[in-house]
């Protein structure tokens, strides 16, 4: 996990830092007093989560970021934000798609605290539909506002948990399986929150490909790679079908999804580890959960109880 911190009241230094941390940009301020900019960043390989605090008014003009950029305003306002259309204004509580990867943008920050979360566009494609043997098809978000307040709240919660629990614990965030699972969860939450171009309905070919042989290949791949970072696109490629066909095969034959099955397999491995361990050997429930990609302890405990009829700490204690 990578981290950085910036704190300065020098506008030139702030412009230089922001240009290196995001993309080449020009900033300015009409404030006569010296304004202070504070930025903290924690990052996974394909995701960055930044908290910014600007106690002055600052204009910005930014070249394309090359990444999906989301913004959550805590306090203050962002005004005259322009990407391709009319100026927009964002205030406290607003969760917005700030800028597409290939578009410049400009606007003004007015005494604001806000979160900027950026992720690689490929992450969206990895959790959406794609074709086997080829790079996943690009996925575009088609609106800058979430499609409902509930979707916005869920995405805010996902970002907050990623920031406050996964990225706040370097030992946890540095585990590849945790990093991969958390990044995919964020990407799935983004796709669930914003209108987008992902196609999820299976075609006639996809339906023809969703036979038991496809399922057997997918199940074997999951069993062999449960301890590694795995995406739906990886499983589909191993089964030689599209993601849509894979999803349809799991729904048709097992009444579940590929990732739900992967989670059950990992839960089974976690159960085996808890049975084999004892508190005296230093093993903890949190350690075992993290080893198998469960970055939310409460969620792990709920899944475990549903599967095995007891909380995980009782299995460890026996």
Secondary structure as UniProt FT lines:
FT   STRAND          2..8
FT   HELIX           11..21
FT   STRAND          25..28
FT   STRAND          37..44
FT   TURN            45..46
FT   STRAND          47..62
FT   STRAND          68..82
FT   STRAND          88..90
FT   TURN            92..93
FT   STRAND          95..99
FT   TURN            101..102
FT   STRAND          105..119
FT   HELIX           121..127
FT   TURN            132..133
FT   HELIX           149..161
FT   HELIX           162..166
FT   TURN            167..168
FT   HELIX           170..173
FT   HELIX           176..193
FT   HELIX           204..209
FT   HELIX           212..225
FT   TURN            226..227
FT   HELIX           232..239
FT   HELIX           243..254
FT   HELIX           258..276
FT   HELIX           279..281
FT   HELIX           285..291
FT   TURN            292..293
FT   HELIX           297..308
FT   HELIX           312..317
//
